[in-house]
Amino acid sequence: MARNSADFIDIEARAEIFDKVREIARDAGVTLIASYHNFENTPTYDELSVFIAEYKERGADIVKIATTANSKDDLRTMTRITIDHYQDGIITICMGVKGLISRLFFPSVGSLFTFASIGDSKAPGQIPVIELRKYMEALIEG
């Protein structure tokens, strides 16, 4: 029996090939993550809620939302999204220096997982996995 080479496929939700990739993932029995990245700001709660509903309806198993936190209000918006939609199977992250805390906090309120870097950072505010693990272990043990 052939083994899949991936457990997840993560695709930018608004990519033209989204529907084709969804079918490939479905046929292979692989979990599909529909991702939304906003490197400038955090859309409103309502806009993000509509996005989640749309891509769950279009067949995403998990919806990932990564926005840029420019203020505490952005963090509040994303915290509310995480708490209100965790049962939908979501991943939430705020990028940028102000979003760093989301990488530690959001998994504790419903985000399925977080992201860290091995080597150079892949996104604004991303920290090395060893550093993130140290902080997460301190939170769990403390």
MODELLER restraints for C-alpha pairs under 7 A, 6 or more apart:
rsr = mdl.restraints
at = mdl.atoms
rsr.add(forms.Gaussian(group=physical.xy_distance, feature=features.Distance(at['CA:7:A'], at['CA:30:A']), mean=5.41, stdev=0.5))
rsr.add(forms.Gaussian(group=physical.xy_distance, feature=features.Distance(at['CA:7:A'], at['CA:31:A']), mean=6.28, stdev=0.5))
rsr.add(forms.Gaussian(group=physical.xy_distance, feature=features.Distance(at['CA:8:A'], at['CA:30:A']), mean=5.55, stdev=0.5))
rsr.add(forms.Gaussian(group=physical.xy_distance, feature=features.Distance(at['CA:8:A'], at['CA:31:A']), mean=4.68, stdev=0.5))
rsr.add(forms.Gaussian(group=physical.xy_distance, feature=features.Distance(at['CA:8:A'], at['CA:32:A']), mean=5.84, stdev=0.5))
rsr.add(forms.Gaussian(group=physical.xy_distance, feature=features.Distance(at['CA:8:A'], at['CA:33:A']), mean=6.98, stdev=0.5))
rsr.add(forms.Gaussian(group=physical.xy_distance, feature=features.Distance(at['CA:9:A'], at['CA:25:A']), mean=6.94, stdev=0.5))
rsr.add(forms.Gaussian(group=physical.xy_distance, feature=features.Distance(at['CA:9:A'], at['CA:30:A']), mean=6.89, stdev=0.5))
rsr.add(forms.Gaussian(group=physical.xy_distance, feature=features.Distance(at['CA:9:A'], at['CA:31:A']), mean=6.28, stdev=0.5))
rsr.add(forms.Gaussian(group=physical.xy_distance, feature=features.Distance(at['CA:9:A'], at['CA:32:A']), mean=5.03, stdev=0.5))
rsr.add(forms.Gaussian(group=physical.xy_distance, feature=features.Distance(at['CA:9:A'], at['CA:33:A']), mean=5.95, stdev=0.5))
rsr.add(forms.Gaussian(group=physical.xy_distance, feature=features.Distance(at['CA:10:A'], at['CA:32:A']), mean=6.12, stdev=0.5))
rsr.add(forms.Gaussian(group=physical.xy_distance, feature=features.Distance(at['CA:10:A'], at['CA:33:A']), mean=4.51, stdev=0.5))
rsr.add(forms.Gaussian(group=physical.xy_distance, feature=features.Distance(at['CA:10:A'], at['CA:34:A']), mean=6.09, stdev=0.5))
rsr.add(forms.Gaussian(group=physical.xy_distance, feature=features.Distance(at['CA:10:A'], at['CA:35:A']), mean=6.62, stdev=0.5))
rsr.add(forms.Gaussian(group=physical.xy_distance, feature=features.Distance(at['CA:11:A'], at['CA:18:A']), mean=6.93, stdev=0.5))
rsr.add(forms.Gaussian(group=physical.xy_distance, feature=features.Distance(at['CA:11:A'], at['CA:33:A']), mean=6.27, stdev=0.5))
rsr.add(forms.Gaussian(group=physical.xy_distance, feature=features.Distance(at['CA:11:A'], at['CA:34:A']), mean=5.42, stdev=0.5))
rsr.add(forms.Gaussian(group=physical.xy_distance, feature=features.Distance(at['CA:11:A'], at['CA:35:A']), mean=5.81, stdev=0.5))
rsr.add(forms.Gaussian(group=physical.xy_distance, feature=features.Distance(at['CA:12:A'], at['CA:34:A']), mean=5.86, stdev=0.5))
rsr.add(forms.Gaussian(group=physical.xy_distance, feature=features.Distance(at['CA:12:A'], at['CA:35:A']), mean=4.60, stdev=0.5))
rsr.add(forms.Gaussian(group=physical.xy_distance, feature=features.Distance(at['CA:12:A'], at['CA:36:A']), mean=5.96, stdev=0.5))
rsr.add(forms.Gaussian(group=physical.xy_distance, feature=features.Distance(at['CA:13:A'], at['CA:34:A']), mean=4.71, stdev=0.5))
rsr.add(forms.Gaussian(group=physical.xy_distance, feature=features.Distance(at['CA:13:A'], at['CA:35:A']), mean=5.15, stdev=0.5))
rsr.add(forms.Gaussian(group=physical.xy_distance, feature=features.Distance(at['CA:13:A'], at['CA:36:A']), mean=6.07, stdev=0.5))
rsr.add(forms.Gaussian(group=physical.xy_distance, feature=features.Distance(at['CA:22:A'], at['CA:32:A']), mean=6.61, stdev=0.5))
rsr.add(forms.Gaussian(group=physical.xy_distance, feature=features.Distance(at['CA:22:A'], at['CA:59:A']), mean=6.94, stdev=0.5))
rsr.add(forms.Gaussian(group=physical.xy_distance, feature=features.Distance(at['CA:25:A'], at['CA:31:A']), mean=6.57, stdev=0.5))
rsr.add(forms.Gaussian(group=physical.xy_distance, feature=features.Distance(at['CA:25:A'], at['CA:32:A']), mean=6.19, stdev=0.5))
rsr.add(forms.Gaussian(group=physical.xy_distance, feature=features.Distance(at['CA:31:A'], at['CA:61:A']), mean=6.02, stdev=0.5))
rsr.add(forms.Gaussian(group=physical.xy_distance, feature=features.Distance(at['CA:32:A'], at['CA:60:A']), mean=5.39, stdev=0.5))
rsr.add(forms.Gaussian(group=physical.xy_distance, feature=features.Distance(at['CA:32:A'], at['CA:61:A']), mean=5.28, stdev=0.5))
rsr.add(forms.Gaussian(group=physical.xy_distance, feature=features.Distance(at['CA:32:A'], at['CA:62:A']), mean=6.39, stdev=0.5))
rsr.add(forms.Gaussian(group=physical.xy_distance, feature=features.Distance(at['CA:33:A'], at['CA:60:A']), mean=5.85, stdev=0.5))
rsr.add(forms.Gaussian(group=physical.xy_distance, feature=features.Distance(at['CA:33:A'], at['CA:61:A']), mean=6.08, stdev=0.5))
rsr.add(forms.Gaussian(group=physical.xy_distance, feature=features.Distance(at['CA:33:A'], at['CA:62:A']), mean=4.71, stdev=0.5))
rsr.add(forms.Gaussian(group=physical.xy_distance, feature=features.Distance(at['CA:33:A'], at['CA:63:A']), mean=5.57, stdev=0.5))
rsr.add(forms.Gaussian(group=physical.xy_distance, feature=features.Distance(at['CA:33:A'], at['CA:64:A']), mean=6.58, stdev=0.5))
rsr.add(forms.Gaussian(group=physical.xy_distance, feature=features.Distance(at['CA:34:A'], at['CA:55:A']), mean=6.81, stdev=0.5))
rsr.add(forms.Gaussian(group=physical.xy_distance, feature=features.Distance(at['CA:34:A'], at['CA:60:A']), mean=5.72, stdev=0.5))
rsr.add(forms.Gaussian(group=physical.xy_distance, feature=features.Distance(at['CA:34:A'], at['CA:62:A']), mean=6.35, stdev=0.5))
rsr.add(forms.Gaussian(group=physical.xy_distance, feature=features.Distance(at['CA:34:A'], at['CA:63:A']), mean=4.89, stdev=0.5))
rsr.add(forms.Gaussian(group=physical.xy_distance, feature=features.Distance(at['CA:34:A'], at['CA:64:A']), mean=6.03, stdev=0.5))
rsr.add(forms.Gaussian(group=physical.xy_distance, feature=features.Distance(at['CA:35:A'], at['CA:63:A']), mean=5.95, stdev=0.5))
rsr.add(forms.Gaussian(group=physical.xy_distance, feature=features.Distance(at['CA:35:A'], at['CA:64:A']), mean=4.56, stdev=0.5))
rsr.add(forms.Gaussian(group=physical.xy_distance, feature=features.Distance(at['CA:35:A'], at['CA:65:A']), mean=5.96, stdev=0.5))
rsr.add(forms.Gaussian(group=physical.xy_distance, feature=features.Distance(at['CA:36:A'], at['CA:64:A']), mean=6.15, stdev=0.5))
rsr.add(forms.Gaussian(group=physical.xy_distance, feature=features.Distance(at['CA:36:A'], at['CA:65:A']), mean=4.94, stdev=0.5))
rsr.add(forms.Gaussian(group=physical.xy_distance, feature=features.Distance(at['CA:36:A'], at['CA:66:A']), mean=6.11, stdev=0.5))
rsr.add(forms.Gaussian(group=physical.xy_distance, feature=features.Distance(at['CA:37:A'], at['CA:65:A']), mean=6.24, stdev=0.5))
rsr.add(forms.Gaussian(group=physical.xy_distance, feature=features.Distance(at['CA:37:A'], at['CA:66:A']), mean=4.81, stdev=0.5))
rsr.add(forms.Gaussian(group=physical.xy_distance, feature=features.Distance(at['CA:37:A'], at['CA:67:A']), mean=5.79, stdev=0.5))
rsr.add(forms.Gaussian(group=physical.xy_distance, feature=features.Distance(at['CA:38:A'], at['CA:66:A']), mean=6.33, stdev=0.5))
rsr.add(forms.Gaussian(group=physical.xy_distance, feature=features.Distance(at['CA:38:A'], at['CA:67:A']), mean=4.67, stdev=0.5))
rsr.add(forms.Gaussian(group=physical.xy_distance, feature=features.Distance(at['CA:38:A'], at['CA:68:A']), mean=6.22, stdev=0.5))
rsr.add(forms.Gaussian(group=physical.xy_distance, feature=features.Distance(at['CA:39:A'], at['CA:67:A']), mean=6.15, stdev=0.5))
rsr.add(forms.Gaussian(group=physical.xy_distance, feature=features.Distance(at['CA:39:A'], at['CA:68:A']), mean=5.40, stdev=0.5))
rsr.add(forms.Gaussian(group=physical.xy_distance, feature=features.Distance(at['CA:40:A'], at['CA:68:A']), mean=5.70, stdev=0.5))
rsr.add(forms.Gaussian(group=physical.xy_distance, feature=features.Distance(at['CA:41:A'], at['CA:67:A']), mean=6.02, stdev=0.5))
rsr.add(forms.Gaussian(group=physical.xy_distance, feature=features.Distance(at['CA:41:A'], at['CA:68:A']), mean=4.64, stdev=0.5))
rsr.add(forms.Gaussian(group=physical.xy_distance, feature=features.Distance(at['CA:41:A'], at['CA:69:A']), mean=6.18, stdev=0.5))
rsr.add(forms.Gaussian(group=physical.xy_distance, feature=features.Distance(at['CA:41:A'], at['CA:70:A']), mean=6.45, stdev=0.5))
rsr.add(forms.Gaussian(group=physical.xy_distance, feature=features.Distance(at['CA:42:A'], at['CA:67:A']), mean=5.13, stdev=0.5))
rsr.add(forms.Gaussian(group=physical.xy_distance, feature=features.Distance(at['CA:42:A'], at['CA:68:A']), mean=5.66, stdev=0.5))
rsr.add(forms.Gaussian(group=physical.xy_distance, feature=features.Distance(at['CA:42:A'], at['CA:69:A']), mean=6.28, stdev=0.5))
rsr.add(forms.Gaussian(group=physical.xy_distance, feature=features.Distance(at['CA:42:A'], at['CA:74:A']), mean=5.78, stdev=0.5))
rsr.add(forms.Gaussian(group=physical.xy_distance, feature=features.Distance(at['CA:45:A'], at['CA:77:A']), mean=5.83, stdev=0.5))
rsr.add(forms.Gaussian(group=physical.xy_distance, feature=features.Distance(at['CA:45:A'], at['CA:81:A']), mean=6.66, stdev=0.5))
rsr.add(forms.Gaussian(group=physical.xy_distance, feature=features.Distance(at['CA:52:A'], at['CA:63:A']), mean=6.28, stdev=0.5))
rsr.add(forms.Gaussian(group=physical.xy_distance, feature=features.Distance(at['CA:62:A'], at['CA:89:A']), mean=5.06, stdev=0.5))
rsr.add(forms.Gaussian(group=physical.xy_distance, feature=features.Distance(at['CA:62:A'], at['CA:90:A']), mean=5.35, stdev=0.5))
rsr.add(forms.Gaussian(group=physical.xy_distance, feature=features.Distance(at['CA:63:A'], at['CA:89:A']), mean=6.69, stdev=0.5))
rsr.add(forms.Gaussian(group=physical.xy_distance, feature=features.Distance(at['CA:63:A'], at['CA:90:A']), mean=4.85, stdev=0.5))
rsr.add(forms.Gaussian(group=physical.xy_distance, feature=features.Distance(at['CA:63:A'], at['CA:91:A']), mean=6.27, stdev=0.5))
rsr.add(forms.Gaussian(group=physical.xy_distance, feature=features.Distance(at['CA:64:A'], at['CA:90:A']), mean=5.62, stdev=0.5))
rsr.add(forms.Gaussian(group=physical.xy_distance, feature=features.Distance(at['CA:64:A'], at['CA:91:A']), mean=4.44, stdev=0.5))
rsr.add(forms.Gaussian(group=physical.xy_distance, feature=features.Distance(at['CA:64:A'], at['CA:92:A']), mean=5.84, stdev=0.5))
rsr.add(forms.Gaussian(group=physical.xy_distance, feature=features.Distance(at['CA:65:A'], at['CA:91:A']), mean=6.21, stdev=0.5))
rsr.add(forms.Gaussian(group=physical.xy_distance, feature=features.Distance(at['CA:65:A'], at['CA:92:A']), mean=4.97, stdev=0.5))
rsr.add(forms.Gaussian(group=physical.xy_distance, feature=features.Distance(at['CA:65:A'], at['CA:93:A']), mean=6.39, stdev=0.5))
rsr.add(forms.Gaussian(group=physical.xy_distance, feature=features.Distance(at['CA:66:A'], at['CA:92:A']), mean=5.91, stdev=0.5))
rsr.add(forms.Gaussian(group=physical.xy_distance, feature=features.Distance(at['CA:66:A'], at['CA:93:A']), mean=4.72, stdev=0.5))
rsr.add(forms.Gaussian(group=physical.xy_distance, feature=features.Distance(at['CA:66:A'], at['CA:94:A']), mean=5.56, stdev=0.5))
rsr.add(forms.Gaussian(group=physical.xy_distance, feature=features.Distance(at['CA:66:A'], at['CA:95:A']), mean=6.64, stdev=0.5))
rsr.add(forms.Gaussian(group=physical.xy_distance, feature=features.Distance(at['CA:67:A'], at['CA:93:A']), mean=6.59, stdev=0.5))
rsr.add(forms.Gaussian(group=physical.xy_distance, feature=features.Distance(at['CA:67:A'], at['CA:94:A']), mean=4.99, stdev=0.5))
rsr.add(forms.Gaussian(group=physical.xy_distance, feature=features.Distance(at['CA:67:A'], at['CA:95:A']), mean=5.83, stdev=0.5))
rsr.add(forms.Gaussian(group=physical.xy_distance, feature=features.Distance(at['CA:68:A'], at['CA:94:A']), mean=5.32, stdev=0.5))
rsr.add(forms.Gaussian(group=physical.xy_distance, feature=features.Distance(at['CA:68:A'], at['CA:95:A']), mean=4.57, stdev=0.5))
rsr.add(forms.Gaussian(group=physical.xy_distance, feature=features.Distance(at['CA:68:A'], at['CA:96:A']), mean=5.86, stdev=0.5))
rsr.add(forms.Gaussian(group=physical.xy_distance, feature=features.Distance(at['CA:68:A'], at['CA:99:A']), mean=6.91, stdev=0.5))
rsr.add(forms.Gaussian(group=physical.xy_distance, feature=features.Distance(at['CA:69:A'], at['CA:75:A']), mean=6.15, stdev=0.5))
rsr.add(forms.Gaussian(group=physical.xy_distance, feature=features.Distance(at['CA:69:A'], at['CA:94:A']), mean=5.54, stdev=0.5))
rsr.add(forms.Gaussian(group=physical.xy_distance, feature=features.Distance(at['CA:69:A'], at['CA:95:A']), mean=6.05, stdev=0.5))
rsr.add(forms.Gaussian(group=physical.xy_distance, feature=features.Distance(at['CA:69:A'], at['CA:96:A']), mean=6.23, stdev=0.5))
rsr.add(forms.Gaussian(group=physical.xy_distance, feature=features.Distance(at['CA:69:A'], at['CA:98:A']), mean=5.65, stdev=0.5))
rsr.add(forms.Gaussian(group=physical.xy_distance, feature=features.Distance(at['CA:69:A'], at['CA:99:A']), mean=5.21, stdev=0.5))
rsr.add(forms.Gaussian(group=physical.xy_distance, feature=features.Distance(at['CA:70:A'], at['CA:98:A']), mean=6.52, stdev=0.5))
rsr.add(forms.Gaussian(group=physical.xy_distance, feature=features.Distance(at['CA:71:A'], at['CA:98:A']), mean=6.94, stdev=0.5))
rsr.add(forms.Gaussian(group=physical.xy_distance, feature=features.Distance(at['CA:75:A'], at['CA:99:A']), mean=6.98, stdev=0.5))
rsr.add(forms.Gaussian(group=physical.xy_distance, feature=features.Distance(at['CA:79:A'], at['CA:106:A']), mean=6.90, stdev=0.5))
rsr.add(forms.Gaussian(group=physical.xy_distance, feature=features.Distance(at['CA:82:A'], at['CA:92:A']), mean=6.43, stdev=0.5))
rsr.add(forms.Gaussian(group=physical.xy_distance, feature=features.Distance(at['CA:82:A'], at['CA:106:A']), mean=6.89, stdev=0.5))
rsr.add(forms.Gaussian(group=physical.xy_distance, feature=features.Distance(at['CA:82:A'], at['CA:109:A']), mean=6.74, stdev=0.5))
rsr.add(forms.Gaussian(group=physical.xy_distance, feature=features.Distance(at['CA:82:A'], at['CA:110:A']), mean=5.80, stdev=0.5))
rsr.add(forms.Gaussian(group=physical.xy_distance, feature=features.Distance(at['CA:82:A'], at['CA:111:A']), mean=6.13, stdev=0.5))
rsr.add(forms.Gaussian(group=physical.xy_distance, feature=features.Distance(at['CA:83:A'], at['CA:109:A']), mean=5.92, stdev=0.5))
rsr.add(forms.Gaussian(group=physical.xy_distance, feature=features.Distance(at['CA:83:A'], at['CA:110:A']), mean=6.01, stdev=0.5))
rsr.add(forms.Gaussian(group=physical.xy_distance, feature=features.Distance(at['CA:86:A'], at['CA:110:A']), mean=4.78, stdev=0.5))
rsr.add(forms.Gaussian(group=physical.xy_distance, feature=features.Distance(at['CA:86:A'], at['CA:111:A']), mean=6.27, stdev=0.5))
rsr.add(forms.Gaussian(group=physical.xy_distance, feature=features.Distance(at['CA:89:A'], at['CA:112:A']), mean=6.88, stdev=0.5))
rsr.add(forms.Gaussian(group=physical.xy_distance, feature=features.Distance(at['CA:90:A'], at['CA:111:A']), mean=5.72, stdev=0.5))
rsr.add(forms.Gaussian(group=physical.xy_distance, feature=features.Distance(at['CA:90:A'], at['CA:112:A']), mean=6.12, stdev=0.5))
rsr.add(forms.Gaussian(group=physical.xy_distance, feature=features.Distance(at['CA:91:A'], at['CA:111:A']), mean=4.58, stdev=0.5))
rsr.add(forms.Gaussian(group=physical.xy_distance, feature=features.Distance(at['CA:91:A'], at['CA:112:A']), mean=5.30, stdev=0.5))
rsr.add(forms.Gaussian(group=physical.xy_distance, feature=features.Distance(at['CA:91:A'], at['CA:113:A']), mean=6.17, stdev=0.5))
rsr.add(forms.Gaussian(group=physical.xy_distance, feature=features.Distance(at['CA:92:A'], at['CA:106:A']), mean=6.72, stdev=0.5))
rsr.add(forms.Gaussian(group=physical.xy_distance, feature=features.Distance(at['CA:92:A'], at['CA:111:A']), mean=5.58, stdev=0.5))
rsr.add(forms.Gaussian(group=physical.xy_distance, feature=features.Distance(at['CA:93:A'], at['CA:102:A']), mean=5.86, stdev=0.5))
rsr.add(forms.Gaussian(group=physical.xy_distance, feature=features.Distance(at['CA:93:A'], at['CA:103:A']), mean=6.13, stdev=0.5))
rsr.add(forms.Gaussian(group=physical.xy_distance, feature=features.Distance(at['CA:94:A'], at['CA:100:A']), mean=6.91, stdev=0.5))
rsr.add(forms.Gaussian(group=physical.xy_distance, feature=features.Distance(at['CA:94:A'], at['CA:102:A']), mean=5.82, stdev=0.5))
rsr.add(forms.Gaussian(group=physical.xy_distance, feature=features.Distance(at['CA:95:A'], at['CA:123:A']), mean=6.91, stdev=0.5))
rsr.add(forms.Gaussian(group=physical.xy_distance, feature=features.Distance(at['CA:95:A'], at['CA:124:A']), mean=5.36, stdev=0.5))
rsr.add(forms.Gaussian(group=physical.xy_distance, feature=features.Distance(at['CA:95:A'], at['CA:125:A']), mean=5.33, stdev=0.5))
rsr.add(forms.Gaussian(group=physical.xy_distance, feature=features.Distance(at['CA:96:A'], at['CA:124:A']), mean=4.66, stdev=0.5))
rsr.add(forms.Gaussian(group=physical.xy_distance, feature=features.Distance(at['CA:96:A'], at['CA:125:A']), mean=4.24, stdev=0.5))
rsr.add(forms.Gaussian(group=physical.xy_distance, feature=features.Distance(at['CA:97:A'], at['CA:125:A']), mean=5.00, stdev=0.5))
rsr.add(forms.Gaussian(group=physical.xy_distance, feature=features.Distance(at['CA:99:A'], at['CA:125:A']), mean=6.67, stdev=0.5))
rsr.add(forms.Gaussian(group=physical.xy_distance, feature=features.Distance(at['CA:100:A'], at['CA:125:A']), mean=5.56, stdev=0.5))
rsr.add(forms.Gaussian(group=physical.xy_distance, feature=features.Distance(at['CA:103:A'], at['CA:114:A']), mean=5.68, stdev=0.5))
rsr.add(forms.Gaussian(group=physical.xy_distance, feature=features.Distance(at['CA:103:A'], at['CA:115:A']), mean=6.98, stdev=0.5))
rsr.add(forms.Gaussian(group=physical.xy_distance, feature=features.Distance(at['CA:104:A'], at['CA:136:A']), mean=6.48, stdev=0.5))
rsr.add(forms.Gaussian(group=physical.xy_distance, feature=features.Distance(at['CA:107:A'], at['CA:113:A']), mean=5.64, stdev=0.5))
rsr.add(forms.Gaussian(group=physical.xy_distance, feature=features.Distance(at['CA:107:A'], at['CA:114:A']), mean=6.68, stdev=0.5))
rsr.add(forms.Gaussian(group=physical.xy_distance, feature=features.Distance(at['CA:116:A'], at['CA:126:A']), mean=5.61, stdev=0.5))
rsr.add(forms.Gaussian(group=physical.xy_distance, feature=features.Distance(at['CA:116:A'], at['CA:127:A']), mean=5.41, stdev=0.5))
rsr.add(forms.Gaussian(group=physical.xy_distance, feature=features.Distance(at['CA:116:A'], at['CA:128:A']), mean=5.45, stdev=0.5))
rsr.add(forms.Gaussian(group=physical.xy_distance, feature=features.Distance(at['CA:116:A'], at['CA:129:A']), mean=4.78, stdev=0.5))
rsr.add(forms.Gaussian(group=physical.xy_distance, feature=features.Distance(at['CA:116:A'], at['CA:132:A']), mean=6.87, stdev=0.5))
rsr.add(forms.Gaussian(group=physical.xy_distance, feature=features.Distance(at['CA:117:A'], at['CA:126:A']), mean=6.35, stdev=0.5))
rsr.add(forms.Gaussian(group=physical.xy_distance, feature=features.Distance(at['CA:117:A'], at['CA:127:A']), mean=5.84, stdev=0.5))
rsr.add(forms.Gaussian(group=physical.xy_distance, feature=features.Distance(at['CA:117:A'], at['CA:128:A']), mean=4.58, stdev=0.5))
rsr.add(forms.Gaussian(group=physical.xy_distance, feature=features.Distance(at['CA:117:A'], at['CA:129:A']), mean=5.44, stdev=0.5))
rsr.add(forms.Gaussian(group=physical.xy_distance, feature=features.Distance(at['CA:118:A'], at['CA:128:A']), mean=5.78, stdev=0.5))
rsr.add(forms.Gaussian(group=physical.xy_distance, feature=features.Distance(at['CA:118:A'], at['CA:129:A']), mean=6.16, stdev=0.5))
rsr.add(forms.Gaussian(group=physical.xy_distance, feature=features.Distance(at['CA:119:A'], at['CA:128:A']), mean=6.95, stdev=0.5))
rsr.add(forms.Gaussian(group=physical.xy_distance, feature=features.Distance(at['CA:121:A'], at['CA:127:A']), mean=6.57, stdev=0.5))
